[in-house]
Amino acid sequence: MTFELSEEILAVRDAARKFARNEVLPRIAEDERNHVFPEDVVRKMGAMGLFGCPIPETYGGSDLGFLAHAVVTEEISKVSGSLRAAFNMQTMGTAREILQFGTEDQKEAYVSRLVNAEILGCIGITEPNAGSDVGSLKTRAEKKGDRYLLSGSKTWITYAQVADLGLIYAYTDPTRRYKGMSAFLVDLHQDGVSRGPAVQKLGWNACPTGELFFDQVEVPAENLLGCEEGRGFEFCMAGLNNTRLTAAAGAVGVSQGLIDEAIKYAKEREQFGKPIGRFQMVQEELARMVVETEAARLMTYRCAMQKDEGLLHNALETSMAKYYASDVASRVADGALRILGAYGYSSEYPVERLLREAKLPQILEGSANILKMVIAMDALGYRKANR
Ligand SMILES: Cc1cc2nc3c(=O)[nH]c(=O)nc-3n(C[C@H](O)[C@H](O)[C@H](O)COP(=O)(O)OP(=O)(O)OC[C@H]3O[C@@H](n4cnc5c(N)ncnc54)[C@H](O)[C@@H]3O)c2cc1C
């Protein structure tokens, strides 16, 4: 066990940090205000190789691993949640899942194009009546000869308006509940696919989210993920176990971004004749923010390192990292707001935007309650998390 990052990871972290500072920070507040998706920035991130860390070189990645992925995600998330979303759309929820479960043809067709951001991906699990209860989804795929006819709708889909490819979960046999679900690689530019308008939301406004509708969409049988029916729920849970690592790293990043802003402000702002950073109660707040963020970072890195060592189904450690890092981000946001006072409430300062971003990880990719259930069921011995 080591607490030092390798030379390679430090190099990719520094490249991501520089990119975030030079290419994201100068424009992101305006893009958020105007609800503009910075597609050119996502394409550049792909061209730079930021999405390719946990992907082998043969499929367009850098093979630097999950820890590198977490570190890079954290750097981008420090300045923008909207752009951190891309690490799941291009890598963990799509490319990585195809790599783990796809056929050789599917890997060759999609993985490198996703990680290079030549095409944009999305993940279609959630439906109007299927949120935490993934098994209750209603989208159907019926086999007709050498293709499936896909019908149904998805909601809250990140990149719904811009994605080229969707990894869409649907029932091929609804009578078998979890065992009847399958996953499909769907070309979103074809007949029968339509997209709703972007949802108005609290944060991530530079990242479009919305509905996808499928009306008898023809999906070739070779686009059934892994070319196997009935494994969709298993793929979905394995995919979430990867996307939750990105969410944890994103939560650590937003916490760090808030801490950086709070420190800068505490040193500049003077009251009662001295910088507010000299007051013990401000120091206490800051100390808690720093320590909790560091603890969340260590849990996130451990989870990433386990995956690098081949323990991909580490649902317990992933749930713990994601649950804890998300809660910490929310608390750190409260602390940063207290330290900045009125200026924390102002849209002129990044804390207001980062605070809105810090609330999201508790909902996405498995709510806090769902993750606590996984952790407690394991602790009580009712259901092992790492199966
Ligand atoms: C900005 C944004 C982007 C998103 N992007 C995507 C995407 O790209 N693809 C996608 O498929 N989905 C996406 N989602 C959907 C997201 O994954 C869901 O919001 C999440 O799974 C929770 O579902 P829900 O919001 O319907 O909440 P619900 O499941 O309705 O839960 C509401 C509350 O009830 C609690 N609850 C539910 N069941 C239990 C239980 N058994 N025990 C205790 N408490 C429980 C939850 O913890 C929560 O607090 C996105 C959501 C947002 C906000």
The ligand as a MOL file (V3000), in Angstrom:
LIG
                    3D

  0  0  0     0  0            999 V3000
M  V30 BEGIN CTAB
M  V30 COUNTS 53 58 0 0 0
M  V30 BEGIN ATOM
M  V30 1 C -28.8960 15.8550 -13.0160 0
M  V30 2 C -29.2910 14.4200 -13.1170 0
M  V30 3 C -28.7270 13.6160 -14.1020 0
M  V30 4 C -29.0960 12.2760 -14.2280 0
M  V30 5 N -28.5440 11.5050 -15.2230 0
M  V30 6 C -29.0150 10.2510 -15.4190 0
M  V30 7 C -28.5550 9.4900 -16.5490 0
M  V30 8 O -27.6910 9.9220 -17.3280 0
M  V30 9 N -29.1010 8.2580 -16.7550 0
M  V30 10 C -30.0580 7.7240 -15.9170 0
M  V30 11 O -30.4950 6.6130 -16.1740 0
M  V30 12 N -30.4890 8.4210 -14.8410 0
M  V30 13 C -29.9960 9.6610 -14.5640 0
M  V30 14 N -30.4540 10.3970 -13.4990 0
M  V30 15 C -31.4600 9.7960 -12.6030 0
M  V30 16 C -30.8760 9.3650 -11.2590 0
M  V30 17 O -30.0450 8.2620 -11.4030 0
M  V30 18 C -32.0710 9.1380 -10.3430 0
M  V30 19 O -32.5280 10.4160 -9.9720 0
M  V30 20 C -31.7020 8.3210 -9.1130 0
M  V30 21 O -31.5290 6.9750 -9.4630 0
M  V30 22 C -32.7770 8.3900 -8.0290 0
M  V30 23 O -34.0380 8.1410 -8.5630 0
M  V30 24 P -35.2430 9.1590 -8.3020 0
M  V30 25 O -34.7260 10.5260 -8.4610 0
M  V30 26 O -36.3810 8.7110 -9.1280 0
M  V30 27 O -35.5760 8.9940 -6.7620 0
M  V30 28 P -36.5190 7.9020 -6.0730 0
M  V30 29 O -36.0350 6.5410 -6.3680 0
M  V30 30 O -37.9340 8.2220 -6.3360 0
M  V30 31 O -36.1840 8.2300 -4.5600 0
M  V30 32 C -36.6870 9.3920 -3.8820 0
M  V30 33 C -36.2130 9.3050 -2.4260 0
M  V30 34 O -36.6900 8.0830 -1.8390 0
M  V30 35 C -35.5940 7.3300 -1.3420 0
M  V30 36 N -35.8280 5.8950 -1.5280 0
M  V30 37 C -36.2180 5.2380 -2.6570 0
M  V30 38 N -36.2570 3.9190 -2.4290 0
M  V30 39 C -35.8660 3.7440 -1.1470 0
M  V30 40 C -35.7010 2.5950 -0.3140 0
M  V30 41 N -35.9450 1.3430 -0.7710 0
M  V30 42 N -35.2750 2.7850 0.9480 0
M  V30 43 C -35.0390 4.0180 1.4360 0
M  V30 44 N -35.1770 5.1420 0.7000 0
M  V30 45 C -35.5820 5.0050 -0.5740 0
M  V30 46 C -34.3800 7.8040 -2.1390 0
M  V30 47 O -33.1810 7.5820 -1.4140 0
M  V30 48 C -34.6840 9.2620 -2.3070 0
M  V30 49 O -34.2690 9.9470 -1.1490 0
M  V30 50 C -30.0580 11.7230 -13.3270 0
M  V30 51 C -30.6080 12.5210 -12.3110 0
M  V30 52 C -30.2310 13.8520 -12.1990 0
M  V30 53 C -30.8340 14.6740 -11.0920 0
M  V30 END ATOM
M  V30 BEGIN BOND
M  V30 1 1 1 2
M  V30 2 1 2 3
M  V30 3 2 2 52
M  V30 4 2 3 4
M  V30 5 1 4 5
M  V30 6 1 4 50
M  V30 7 2 5 6
M  V30 8 1 6 7
M  V30 9 1 6 13
M  V30 10 2 7 8
M  V30 11 1 7 9
M  V30 12 1 9 10
M  V30 13 2 10 11
M  V30 14 1 10 12
M  V30 15 2 12 13
M  V30 16 1 13 14
M  V30 17 1 14 15
M  V30 18 1 14 50
M  V30 19 1 15 16
M  V30 20 1 16 17
M  V30 21 1 16 18
M  V30 22 1 18 19
M  V30 23 1 18 20
M  V30 24 1 20 21
M  V30 25 1 20 22
M  V30 26 1 22 23
M  V30 27 1 23 24
M  V30 28 2 24 25
M  V30 29 1 24 26
M  V30 30 1 24 27
M  V30 31 1 27 28
M  V30 32 2 28 29
M  V30 33 1 28 30
M  V30 34 1 28 31
M  V30 35 1 31 32
M  V30 36 1 32 33
M  V30 37 1 33 34
M  V30 38 1 33 48
M  V30 39 1 34 35
M  V30 40 1 35 36
M  V30 41 1 35 46
M  V30 42 1 36 37
M  V30 43 1 36 45
M  V30 44 2 37 38
M  V30 45 1 38 39
M  V30 46 1 39 40
M  V30 47 2 39 45
M  V30 48 1 40 41
M  V30 49 2 40 42
M  V30 50 1 42 43
M  V30 51 2 43 44
M  V30 52 1 44 45
M  V30 53 1 46 47
M  V30 54 1 46 48
M  V30 55 1 48 49
M  V30 56 2 50 51
M  V30 57 1 51 52
M  V30 58 1 52 53
M  V30 END BOND
M  V30 END CTAB
M  END
